[in-house]
Amino acid sequence: MRTKLSTTVSVENYRFLERKIHSGEEANLAEAIDRVIRRVRRLENRERLAEATARYFDGLDARAVAEENELAHDFSSAAGEINFDEEL
């Protein structure tokens, strides 16, 4: 479903979107705007995840931090043994 949007943007932003269309990256203005918004939303989600992760680890006691570090080490070691080319 699509919703009609009528707005004014800066000349610089309009030129950026037009370049996306002319380069063939996007078929039209609507798709160019949708892609830019998806990228911004993804970046915002990553920021929220990073902040939540930092809060989680900041709130851990020393014993829990040691357990988390041990798990991270174990996962890292296990991942090093996987041949991803053969897993597909």
Biopython code that builds the backbone (N, CA, C, O; Angstrom):
import numpy as np
from Bio.PDB.StructureBuilder import StructureBuilder

atoms = [
    (1, "MET", "N", (0.848, -1.180, 0.000)),
    (1, "MET", "CA", (0.000, 0.000, 0.000)),
    (1, "MET", "C", (0.890, 1.239, 0.000)),
    (1, "MET", "O", (1.918, 1.273, 0.676)),
    (2, "ARG", "N", (0.503, 2.221, -0.735)),
    (2, "ARG", "CA", (1.267, 3.454, -0.832)),
    (2, "ARG", "C", (0.374, 4.608, -0.414)),
    (2, "ARG", "O", (-0.846, 4.554, -0.568)),
    (3, "THR", "N", (0.990, 5.645, 0.111)),
    (3, "THR", "CA", (0.291, 6.849, 0.528)),
    (3, "THR", "C", (0.880, 8.026, -0.220)),
    (3, "THR", "O", (2.098, 8.126, -0.370)),
    (4, "LYS", "N", (0.043, 8.898, -0.678)),
    (4, "LYS", "CA", (0.477, 10.090, -1.409)),
    (4, "LYS", "C", (1.199, 11.029, -0.449)),
    (4, "LYS", "O", (0.752, 11.249, 0.677)),
    (5, "LEU", "N", (2.326, 11.582, -0.910)),
    (5, "LEU", "CA", (3.124, 12.501, -0.118)),
    (5, "LEU", "C", (3.419, 13.723, -0.972)),
    (5, "LEU", "O", (3.935, 13.603, -2.083)),
    (6, "SER", "N", (3.098, 14.873, -0.461)),
    (6, "SER", "CA", (3.393, 16.108, -1.160)),
    (6, "SER", "C", (4.160, 17.007, -0.203)),
    (6, "SER", "O", (3.647, 17.410, 0.841)),
    (7, "THR", "N", (5.396, 17.312, -0.576)),
    (7, "THR", "CA", (6.238, 18.102, 0.317)),
    (7, "THR", "C", (7.298, 18.845, -0.480)),
    (7, "THR", "O", (7.427, 18.658, -1.689)),
    (8, "THR", "N", (8.040, 19.671, 0.197)),
    (8, "THR", "CA", (9.138, 20.414, -0.400)),
    (8, "THR", "C", (10.418, 19.998, 0.309)),
    (8, "THR", "O", (10.466, 19.926, 1.537)),
    (9, "VAL", "N", (11.460, 19.722, -0.482)),
    (9, "VAL", "CA", (12.749, 19.343, 0.088)),
    (9, "VAL", "C", (13.813, 20.315, -0.426)),
    (9, "VAL", "O", (13.585, 21.070, -1.371)),
    (10, "SER", "N", (14.957, 20.275, 0.209)),
    (10, "SER", "CA", (16.045, 21.144, -0.237)),
    (10, "SER", "C", (16.499, 20.727, -1.629)),
    (10, "SER", "O", (16.323, 19.579, -2.039)),
    (11, "VAL", "N", (17.078, 21.665, -2.336)),
    (11, "VAL", "CA", (17.588, 21.403, -3.678)),
    (11, "VAL", "C", (18.643, 20.300, -3.613)),
    (11, "VAL", "O", (18.676, 19.416, -4.470)),
    (12, "GLU", "N", (19.490, 20.352, -2.613)),
    (12, "GLU", "CA", (20.548, 19.345, -2.455)),
    (12, "GLU", "C", (19.960, 17.943, -2.303)),
    (12, "GLU", "O", (20.426, 17.000, -2.942)),
    (13, "ASN", "N", (18.944, 17.805, -1.464)),
    (13, "ASN", "CA", (18.319, 16.491, -1.269)),
    (13, "ASN", "C", (17.590, 16.023, -2.516)),
    (13, "ASN", "O", (17.617, 14.835, -2.838)),
    (14, "TYR", "N", (16.941, 16.934, -3.219)),
    (14, "TYR", "CA", (16.247, 16.565, -4.451)),
    (14, "TYR", "C", (17.252, 16.078, -5.498)),
    (14, "TYR", "O", (17.000, 15.092, -6.190)),
    (15, "ARG", "N", (18.374, 16.760, -5.614)),
    (15, "ARG", "CA", (19.413, 16.341, -6.570)),
    (15, "ARG", "C", (19.966, 14.970, -6.209)),
    (15, "ARG", "O", (20.236, 14.151, -7.088)),
    (16, "PHE", "N", (20.134, 14.722, -4.920)),
    (16, "PHE", "CA", (20.601, 13.407, -4.461)),
    (16, "PHE", "C", (19.634, 12.321, -4.917)),
    (16, "PHE", "O", (20.057, 11.298, -5.457)),
    (17, "LEU", "N", (18.351, 12.536, -4.705)),
    (17, "LEU", "CA", (17.339, 11.556, -5.104)),
    (17, "LEU", "C", (17.302, 11.390, -6.621)),
    (17, "LEU", "O", (17.174, 10.275, -7.126)),
    (18, "GLU", "N", (17.414, 12.497, -7.339)),
    (18, "GLU", "CA", (17.425, 12.429, -8.797)),
    (18, "GLU", "C", (18.627, 11.636, -9.307)),
    (18, "GLU", "O", (18.501, 10.890, -10.278)),
    (19, "ARG", "N", (19.788, 11.784, -8.669)),
    (19, "ARG", "CA", (20.975, 11.010, -9.073)),
    (19, "ARG", "C", (20.722, 9.516, -8.891)),
    (19, "ARG", "O", (21.165, 8.709, -9.708)),
    (20, "LYS", "N", (20.021, 9.147, -7.835)),
    (20, "LYS", "CA", (19.693, 7.737, -7.594)),
    (20, "LYS", "C", (18.833, 7.193, -8.734)),
    (20, "LYS", "O", (18.992, 6.046, -9.153)),
    (21, "ILE", "N", (17.940, 8.013, -9.219)),
    (21, "ILE", "CA", (17.058, 7.598, -10.312)),
    (21, "ILE", "C", (17.840, 7.522, -11.616)),
    (21, "ILE", "O", (17.752, 6.528, -12.336)),
    (22, "HIS", "N", (18.596, 8.555, -11.919)),
    (22, "HIS", "CA", (19.345, 8.597, -13.181)),
    (22, "HIS", "C", (20.432, 7.528, -13.256)),
    (22, "HIS", "O", (20.782, 7.078, -14.347)),
    (23, "SER", "N", (20.965, 7.121, -12.108)),
    (23, "SER", "CA", (21.993, 6.079, -12.103)),
    (23, "SER", "C", (21.386, 4.693, -12.255)),
    (23, "SER", "O", (22.100, 3.715, -12.479)),
    (24, "GLY", "N", (20.071, 4.614, -12.133)),
    (24, "GLY", "CA", (19.404, 3.324, -12.233)),
    (24, "GLY", "C", (19.268, 2.591, -10.914)),
    (24, "GLY", "O", (18.725, 1.487, -10.867)),
    (25, "GLU", "N", (19.763, 3.204, -9.829)),
    (25, "GLU", "CA", (19.626, 2.572, -8.510)),
    (25, "GLU", "C", (18.162, 2.486, -8.094)),
    (25, "GLU", "O", (17.753, 1.541, -7.419)),
    (26, "GLU", "N", (17.382, 3.474, -8.499)),
    (26, "GLU", "CA", (15.955, 3.503, -8.175)),
    (26, "GLU", "C", (15.169, 3.792, -9.444)),
    (26, "GLU", "O", (15.646, 4.470, -10.354)),
    (27, "ALA", "N", (13.955, 3.263, -9.482)),
    (27, "ALA", "CA", (13.125, 3.434, -10.676)),
    (27, "ALA", "C", (12.451, 4.795, -10.714)),
    (27, "ALA", "O", (12.213, 5.346, -11.789)),
    (28, "ASN", "N", (12.142, 5.340, -9.536)),
    (28, "ASN", "CA", (11.428, 6.608, -9.490)),
    (28, "ASN", "C", (11.647, 7.283, -8.143)),
    (28, "ASN", "O", (12.307, 6.736, -7.260)),
    (29, "LEU", "N", (11.093, 8.460, -8.002)),
    (29, "LEU", "CA", (11.285, 9.254, -6.787)),
    (29, "LEU", "C", (10.733, 8.550, -5.554)),
    (29, "LEU", "O", (11.361, 8.577, -4.496)),
    (30, "ALA", "N", (9.577, 7.927, -5.677)),
    (30, "ALA", "CA", (8.972, 7.241, -4.533)),
    (30, "ALA", "C", (9.885, 6.131, -4.010)),
    (30, "ALA", "O", (10.082, 5.996, -2.802)),
    (31, "GLU", "N", (10.439, 5.340, -4.929)),
    (31, "GLU", "CA", (11.336, 4.266, -4.496)),
    (31, "GLU", "C", (12.616, 4.813, -3.881)),
    (31, "GLU", "O", (13.140, 4.239, -2.927)),
    (32, "ALA", "N", (13.118, 5.907, -4.414)),
    (32, "ALA", "CA", (14.327, 6.525, -3.856)),
    (32, "ALA", "C", (14.076, 7.003, -2.431)),
    (32, "ALA", "O", (14.907, 6.791, -1.547)),
    (33, "ILE", "N", (12.948, 7.639, -2.209)),
    (33, "ILE", "CA", (12.610, 8.116, -0.860)),
    (33, "ILE", "C", (12.413, 6.939, 0.081)),
    (33, "ILE", "O", (12.904, 6.958, 1.210)),
    (34, "ASP", "N", (11.696, 5.908, -0.374)),
    (34, "ASP", "CA", (11.483, 4.732, 0.468)),
    (34, "ASP", "C", (12.810, 4.104, 0.897)),
    (34, "ASP", "O", (12.974, 3.723, 2.056)),
    (35, "ARG", "N", (13.759, 3.996, -0.043)),
    (35, "ARG", "CA", (15.043, 3.382, 0.299)),
    (35, "ARG", "C", (15.806, 4.226, 1.314)),
    (35, "ARG", "O", (16.384, 3.688, 2.258)),
    (36, "VAL", "N", (15.811, 5.528, 1.129)),
    (36, "VAL", "CA", (16.501, 6.405, 2.076)),
    (36, "VAL", "C", (15.878, 6.272, 3.464)),
    (36, "VAL", "O", (16.596, 6.203, 4.461)),
    (37, "ILE", "N", (14.570, 6.235, 3.534)),
    (37, "ILE", "CA", (13.898, 6.107, 4.829)),
    (37, "ILE", "C", (14.208, 4.755, 5.465)),
    (37, "ILE", "O", (14.425, 4.682, 6.675)),
    (38, "ARG", "N", (14.232, 3.683, 4.671)),
    (38, "ARG", "CA", (14.590, 2.364, 5.221)),
    (38, "ARG", "C", (15.988, 2.384, 5.820)),
    (38, "ARG", "O", (16.226, 1.811, 6.883)),
    (39, "ARG", "N", (16.918, 3.055, 5.124)),
    (39, "ARG", "CA", (18.290, 3.143, 5.644)),
    (39, "ARG", "C", (18.337, 3.914, 6.962)),
    (39, "ARG", "O", (19.013, 3.495, 7.902)),
    (40, "VAL", "N", (17.635, 5.019, 7.033)),
    (40, "VAL", "CA", (17.609, 5.813, 8.263)),
    (40, "VAL", "C", (16.997, 5.007, 9.396)),
    (40, "VAL", "O", (17.514, 5.008, 10.513)),
    (41, "ARG", "N", (15.899, 4.318, 9.111)),
    (41, "ARG", "CA", (15.249, 3.506, 10.148)),
    (41, "ARG", "C", (16.174, 2.398, 10.635)),
    (41, "ARG", "O", (16.230, 2.113, 11.831)),
    (42, "ARG", "N", (16.905, 1.768, 9.701)),
    (42, "ARG", "CA", (17.843, 0.699, 10.077)),
    (42, "ARG", "C", (18.944, 1.268, 10.973)),
    (42, "ARG", "O", (19.310, 0.649, 11.973)),
    (43, "LEU", "N", (19.473, 2.443, 10.621)),
    (43, "LEU", "CA", (20.501, 3.069, 11.456)),
    (43, "LEU", "C", (19.967, 3.413, 12.842)),
    (43, "LEU", "O", (20.655, 3.212, 13.842)),
    (44, "GLU", "N", (18.741, 3.930, 12.902)),
    (44, "GLU", "CA", (18.142, 4.246, 14.201)),
    (44, "GLU", "C", (17.939, 2.981, 15.027)),
    (44, "GLU", "O", (18.157, 2.997, 16.238)),
    (45, "ASN", "N", (17.525, 1.886, 14.394)),
    (45, "ASN", "CA", (17.359, 0.622, 15.112)),
    (45, "ASN", "C", (18.691, 0.126, 15.654)),
    (45, "ASN", "O", (18.758, -0.376, 16.776)),
    (46, "ARG", "N", (19.746, 0.263, 14.869)),
    (46, "ARG", "CA", (21.077, -0.145, 15.325)),
    (46, "ARG", "C", (21.522, 0.688, 16.507)),
    (46, "ARG", "O", (22.106, 0.161, 17.453)),
    (47, "GLU", "N", (21.252, 1.996, 16.466)),
    (47, "GLU", "CA", (21.602, 2.870, 17.594)),
    (47, "GLU", "C", (20.862, 2.441, 18.853)),
    (47, "GLU", "O", (21.457, 2.364, 19.928)),
    (48, "ARG", "N", (19.562, 2.159, 18.725)),
    (48, "ARG", "CA", (18.784, 1.730, 19.896)),
    (48, "ARG", "C", (19.310, 0.413, 20.450)),
    (48, "ARG", "O", (19.397, 0.241, 21.666)),
    (49, "LEU", "N", (19.660, -0.518, 19.568)),
    (49, "LEU", "CA", (20.211, -1.792, 20.016)),
    (49, "LEU", "C", (21.541, -1.593, 20.729)),
    (49, "LEU", "O", (21.787, -2.199, 21.771)),
    (50, "ALA", "N", (22.390, -0.753, 20.175)),
    (50, "ALA", "CA", (23.689, -0.484, 20.808)),
    (50, "ALA", "C", (23.504, 0.146, 22.187)),
    (50, "ALA", "O", (24.201, -0.212, 23.137)),
    (51, "GLU", "N", (22.565, 1.082, 22.293)),
    (51, "GLU", "CA", (22.304, 1.728, 23.585)),
    (51, "GLU", "C", (21.751, 0.728, 24.593)),
    (51, "GLU", "O", (22.162, 0.726, 25.753)),
    (52, "ALA", "N", (20.822, -0.122, 24.160)),
    (52, "ALA", "CA", (20.239, -1.125, 25.050)),
    (52, "ALA", "C", (21.295, -2.133, 25.487)),
    (52, "ALA", "O", (21.306, -2.562, 26.641)),
    (53, "THR", "N", (22.177, -2.509, 24.575)),
    (53, "THR", "CA", (23.248, -3.451, 24.903)),
    (53, "THR", "C", (24.198, -2.833, 25.921)),
    (53, "THR", "O", (24.604, -3.489, 26.880)),
    (54, "ALA", "N", (24.545, -1.582, 25.709)),
    (54, "ALA", "CA", (25.440, -0.896, 26.656)),
    (54, "ALA", "C", (24.791, -0.803, 28.036)),
    (54, "ALA", "O", (25.448, -1.037, 29.050)),
    (55, "ARG", "N", (23.500, -0.459, 28.074)),
    (55, "ARG", "CA", (22.805, -0.399, 29.374)),
    (55, "ARG", "C", (22.801, -1.757, 30.059)),
    (55, "ARG", "O", (22.994, -1.846, 31.272)),
    (56, "TYR", "N", (22.578, -2.821, 29.279)),
    (56, "TYR", "CA", (22.564, -4.177, 29.838)),
    (56, "TYR", "C", (23.900, -4.501, 30.487)),
    (56, "TYR", "O", (23.951, -4.932, 31.639)),
    (57, "PHE", "N", (24.990, -4.289, 29.737)),
    (57, "PHE", "CA", (26.293, -4.629, 30.274)),
    (57, "PHE", "C", (26.716, -3.703, 31.410)),
    (57, "PHE", "O", (27.414, -4.138, 32.326)),
    (58, "ASP", "N", (26.307, -2.434, 31.367)),
    (58, "ASP", "CA", (26.621, -1.519, 32.463)),
    (58, "ASP", "C", (25.935, -1.935, 33.761)),
    (58, "ASP", "O", (26.427, -1.638, 34.850)),
    (59, "GLY", "N", (24.804, -2.621, 33.646)),
    (59, "GLY", "CA", (24.048, -3.023, 34.832)),
    (59, "GLY", "C", (24.446, -4.364, 35.414)),
    (59, "GLY", "O", (23.907, -4.766, 36.445)),
    (60, "LEU", "N", (25.374, -5.068, 34.786)),
    (60, "LEU", "CA", (25.762, -6.388, 35.271)),
    (60, "LEU", "C", (26.731, -6.294, 36.439)),
    (60, "LEU", "O", (27.547, -5.376, 36.523)),
    (61, "ASP", "N", (26.619, -7.271, 37.345)),
    (61, "ASP", "CA", (27.612, -7.348, 38.421)),
    (61, "ASP", "C", (28.851, -8.070, 37.884)),
    (61, "ASP", "O", (28.839, -8.589, 36.768)),
    (62, "ALA", "N", (29.913, -8.100, 38.685)),
    (62, "ALA", "CA", (31.205, -8.629, 38.234)),
    (62, "ALA", "C", (31.096, -10.101, 37.834)),
    (62, "ALA", "O", (31.719, -10.522, 36.859)),
    (63, "ARG", "N", (30.316, -10.881, 38.572)),
    (63, "ARG", "CA", (30.181, -12.310, 38.252)),
    (63, "ARG", "C", (29.505, -12.506, 36.896)),
    (63, "ARG", "O", (29.929, -13.345, 36.102)),
    (64, "ALA", "N", (28.466, -11.738, 36.638)),
    (64, "ALA", "CA", (27.747, -11.845, 35.372)),
    (64, "ALA", "C", (28.631, -11.390, 34.207)),
    (64, "ALA", "O", (28.574, -11.973, 33.124)),
    (65, "VAL", "N", (29.441, -10.360, 34.423)),
    (65, "VAL", "CA", (30.367, -9.896, 33.381)),
    (65, "VAL", "C", (31.356, -11.005, 33.041)),
    (65, "VAL", "O", (31.653, -11.242, 31.871)),
    (66, "ALA", "N", (31.864, -11.682, 34.067)),
    (66, "ALA", "CA", (32.804, -12.781, 33.834)),
    (66, "ALA", "C", (32.133, -13.900, 33.040)),
    (66, "ALA", "O", (32.746, -14.470, 32.137)),
    (67, "GLU", "N", (30.886, -14.219, 33.365)),
    (67, "GLU", "CA", (30.150, -15.246, 32.626)),
    (67, "GLU", "C", (29.937, -14.827, 31.166)),
    (67, "GLU", "O", (30.112, -15.636, 30.254)),
    (68, "GLU", "N", (29.565, -13.586, 30.953)),
    (68, "GLU", "CA", (29.365, -13.083, 29.592)),
    (68, "GLU", "C", (30.667, -13.142, 28.796)),
    (68, "GLU", "O", (30.663, -13.520, 27.625)),
    (69, "ASN", "N", (31.770, -12.772, 29.423)),
    (69, "ASN", "CA", (33.071, -12.811, 28.748)),
    (69, "ASN", "C", (33.462, -14.248, 28.394)),
    (69, "ASN", "O", (34.021, -14.500, 27.326)),
    (70, "GLU", "N", (33.166, -15.183, 29.293)),
    (70, "GLU", "CA", (33.470, -16.589, 29.022)),
    (70, "GLU", "C", (32.632, -17.106, 27.843)),
    (70, "GLU", "O", (33.144, -17.806, 26.969)),
    (71, "LEU", "N", (31.358, -16.755, 27.830)),
    (71, "LEU", "CA", (30.500, -17.150, 26.717)),
    (71, "LEU", "C", (30.990, -16.547, 25.397)),
    (71, "LEU", "O", (31.023, -17.227, 24.371)),
    (72, "ALA", "N", (31.362, -15.290, 25.432)),
    (72, "ALA", "CA", (31.859, -14.632, 24.214)),
    (72, "ALA", "C", (33.107, -15.328, 23.706)),
    (72, "ALA", "O", (33.260, -15.534, 22.502)),
    (73, "HIS", "N", (33.990, -15.687, 24.606)),
    (73, "HIS", "CA", (35.215, -16.388, 24.213)),
    (73, "HIS", "C", (34.880, -17.745, 23.601)),
    (73, "HIS", "O", (35.437, -18.116, 22.568)),
    (74, "ASP", "N", (33.967, -18.488, 24.239)),
    (74, "ASP", "CA", (33.588, -19.806, 23.726)),
    (74, "ASP", "C", (32.959, -19.704, 22.338)),
    (74, "ASP", "O", (33.285, -20.492, 21.450)),
    (75, "PHE", "N", (32.064, -18.742, 22.148)),
    (75, "PHE", "CA", (31.425, -18.565, 20.838)),
    (75, "PHE", "C", (32.445, -18.158, 19.780)),
    (75, "PHE", "O", (32.390, -18.626, 18.643)),
    (76, "SER", "N", (33.359, -17.299, 20.151)),
    (76, "SER", "CA", (34.385, -16.858, 19.216)),
    (76, "SER", "C", (35.266, -18.030, 18.797)),
    (76, "SER", "O", (35.591, -18.178, 17.619)),
    (77, "SER", "N", (35.647, -18.848, 19.749)),
    (77, "SER", "CA", (36.472, -20.016, 19.443)),
    (77, "SER", "C", (35.721, -20.992, 18.549)),
    (77, "SER", "O", (36.293, -21.528, 17.600)),
    (78, "ALA", "N", (34.451, -21.225, 18.840)),
    (78, "ALA", "CA", (33.650, -22.159, 18.051)),
    (78, "ALA", "C", (33.463, -21.642, 16.623)),
    (78, "ALA", "O", (33.520, -22.421, 15.671)),
    (79, "ALA", "N", (33.244, -20.364, 16.471)),
    (79, "ALA", "CA", (33.035, -19.789, 15.135)),
    (79, "ALA", "C", (34.292, -19.902, 14.288)),
    (79, "ALA", "O", (34.206, -20.012, 13.065)),
    (80, "GLY", "N", (35.452, -19.876, 14.919)),
    (80, "GLY", "CA", (36.694, -19.988, 14.184)),
    (80, "GLY", "C", (36.891, -21.367, 13.546)),
    (80, "GLY", "O", (37.687, -21.522, 12.620)),
    (81, "GLU", "N", (36.164, -22.356, 14.047)),
    (81, "GLU", "CA", (36.282, -23.721, 13.533)),
    (81, "GLU", "C", (35.303, -24.004, 12.391)),
    (81, "GLU", "O", (35.361, -25.078, 11.793)),
    (82, "ILE", "N", (34.422, -23.081, 12.083)),
    (82, "ILE", "CA", (33.414, -23.297, 11.043)),
    (82, "ILE", "C", (33.973, -22.862, 9.693)),
    (82, "ILE", "O", (34.502, -21.759, 9.551)),
    (83, "ASN", "N", (33.849, -23.728, 8.726)),
    (83, "ASN", "CA", (34.210, -23.401, 7.347)),
    (83, "ASN", "C", (32.909, -23.020, 6.645)),
    (83, "ASN", "O", (32.164, -23.895, 6.201)),
    (84, "PHE", "N", (32.634, -21.722, 6.542)),
    (84, "PHE", "CA", (31.372, -21.269, 6.018)),
    (84, "PHE", "C", (31.163, -21.651, 4.557)),
    (84, "PHE", "O", (30.022, -21.785, 4.114)),
    (85, "ASP", "N", (32.237, -21.827, 3.809)),
    (85, "ASP", "CA", (32.112, -22.231, 2.405)),
    (85, "ASP", "C", (31.536, -23.635, 2.279)),
    (85, "ASP", "O", (30.823, -23.928, 1.319)),
    (86, "GLU", "N", (31.833, -24.493, 3.227)),
    (86, "GLU", "CA", (31.330, -25.864, 3.194)),
    (86, "GLU", "C", (29.963, -26.018, 3.846)),
    (86, "GLU", "O", (29.331, -27.065, 3.708)),
    (87, "GLU", "N", (29.502, -25.006, 4.545)),
    (87, "GLU", "CA", (28.216, -25.072, 5.243)),
    (87, "GLU", "C", (27.036, -24.846, 4.314)),
    (87, "GLU", "O", (25.907, -25.200, 4.653)),
    (88, "LEU", "N", (27.280, -24.259, 3.144)),
    (88, "LEU", "CA", (26.178, -23.958, 2.233)),
    (88, "LEU", "C", (25.795, -25.137, 1.388)),
    (88, "LEU", "O", (24.881, -25.039, 0.569)),
]
sb = StructureBuilder()
sb.init_structure("model")
sb.init_model(0)
sb.init_chain("A")
sb.init_seg("    ")
for serial, (resi, resn, name, xyz) in enumerate(atoms, 1):
    if name == "N":
        sb.init_residue(resn, " ", resi, " ")
    sb.init_atom(name, np.array(xyz, "f"), 0.0, 1.0, " ", f" {name:<3s}", serial, name[0])
structure = sb.get_structure()
